Amino acid sequence: MGYDRTAQLSHHLEDLLDGFRTTGEVPSTTIDYLLDGIDLLEGLLDDLQDDQPEREIDVFMRAPGKEPPPAIVILEDSPEEPLISVNVEDPSEEVTTVAESDVYQVLVDLAEDTPAAAARGILILRALEKSGELISSKPDMDALRDGAPCQQVQAWLRTSLAKGHIEEALLQISGVVKVRFIDNRRKEESRGRDEGARTIRVRTDLLDQFVNLTGELITNRYMLNTATSGRNWEDLTRSLNQTSRLIDDLHHYVLQARLMPMENITGRLPRIIRDLSRKTGKKVTLKLTGADVGIDRAILEELTDPLVHLVRNAVDHGIEQEGTVTVSARRERALVLVEVADDGKGMSPDLLRRKAVDSGLMTPLQAANLSDRDALMLVCQPGFSTAEEVTETSGRGVGMDVVKAAVSNLGGTLEIISAPNEGTCFQMRLPLSVAIIKILLVSCSGHPMAIPLTRVQSTLDLATTEIKGSGQKQMFHLDEEVVNLYSLPEALGLQQATAGETTWVVLTEVQGRRVGLQVDHFLGHREAFVKSLGFPLNLLTGLSGATIEGDGQVVFIVDPESLFENHQLFASD
């Protein structure tokens, strides 16, 4: 079958674990070794799936652990709140193991006429060892020392360095003509997502409910046919009500079938925290709650990267030398609330205002007028960073804007709660489903438009006298706050309706600020099945999808966040 090395490595790891079965204590260096073994095992499985020869494992089998032993504290956990704490005894010592996704297969090609190719191969392996942790290679160092032919070196490397830096060092070796990197972990995750898109586990009791509901709908169809042919309006009304109930039940169970537990993405966090702790020299406790909370599969898949980024930020920016990172999830009516919190130094709104002015993001007057809540949201501006220095983990001013955009694309909102010396909490409120949502129907210049109810804070009918300013600069007072007012028809490029005595306003949030969207009038709210927009409609800014009314009319769904993100009217405020 050709699975010899895969079997050998699996048995080796199994024997290693079996040796600690009686004591129940595993040295930290052994944990590191086991994790590297898992990475190598994933690579071997990749080789088999891609019909490639199995990579070498001799280097790994002979070198069980290179790093200095960090102190590991495994806290007794409860089913609701699993904990793991990691600390590095001597942070001054160099640690080459890094966070997830920094594991590569490196392919280095030598020219055909390269003299002393084996010697060049040794130089390549030594250069890779200086770049990180060389887990395995083909050919390995011993084979090259014996003069094995070498046209290409395949290496399994764990590193924190940029690929360009490693490539530059390798190309300086005489005879090297090409260097390629394959991010095997990301490839595995991508394959997993593709397979997940094709299959999903469904509980048998849900399948039974689908069968029962289908049978009731078939029966109800005949009842409708009978009532229609006999023009019995009472029976027709009764059948329609029954159909509506069955559709509601079907909707509920379909959503249940699509739900996946939060632990599908939080399960990787202990490994990430462990690696980050070793890199930064901090003792970090990870606390997980709500791992059994169900989230729509499509949302869960897109939530992975934002969640990991927030956790990395919490360790790098929030925690100082010792602290706790808490990741929690819970249901809030029709939403799921996911929080990433730390008990670190927190953020100062005043400091953020000064940084915004120093970076030219806004004027001193604009910064002074920002509320503390709006000042905290400045970290989501592209290029804005609170880090005093750039690290491998963060500080480059990229990331939080991507997190906010990802949450917005899912139809959710991001909020930041923080104060100096009181920690920081990032709250992501997400819809239960991206396919069937509740919408508010409004009229814009005679055209029906829809706004997701998750985006609507409230609806207002204001007297014209309550609106201050004129033209494009309008505002009104609400709860002792000045709220800017914008015309939704104008933002969509439609003609503004003639103003009457009453102005209909949808209160929403854009870039962390409460704003009012002026519409012609309200048409009501309902559930809607959302279809994504194809080309070229998907190029239109501010539209997230479309639904169809009962009369067949297409209604576009507006995303206020993306509509006003780069809008000239909003940017000028």
Buried (B, 14 or more C-beta within 10 A) or exposed (E): EEEEBBEBBBEBBEEBEEEEEEEEEBEBBBBBBBBBBEBBBBBBBBBBEEEEEBBBBBBBBEBBBBBBBBEBEEEEEEEEBBBBBBBBEEBEEEBBBBBBEBBBBBBBBBBEEBEEBBBBBBBBBEBBBEBBBBBBBBBBBEBBEEEBEBEBBBBBBBBBBEBEEBBEBBEEBEBBEEBBBBBBBEBBBEEEEEEBEEEEEEEEEBEEBBEEBEEBBEEBEEBBEEBEEEEEEEBBEBBBEBBEEBEEBBBEBBBBBBBBBBBBBBEBBBBBBBBBBBBBBBBBBBBBBBBEBBBBBBBBBBBBBBBBBBBBBBBBBBBEEEBBBBBBBEEEEEBBBBBBBBBBBBBBBEEBBBBBBEBEBBEEEEBEEBEBBBBBBBBBBEEBBBBEEEEBBBBEBEBBBBBBBBBBBBBBBBBBBBEEEEBBBBBBBBBBBBBBBBBBBBBBBEBBBBBBBBBBEEBBEBEEEBBEEEEEEBBBEBEEEEBBBBBBBBBBEBEEBEEEEEBBBBBBBBBBBBBBBBBBEBBEBBEBEBEEBEEEEEEEBBBBBBBEBEEEEEBBBBBBBBBBBEBEBBEEE
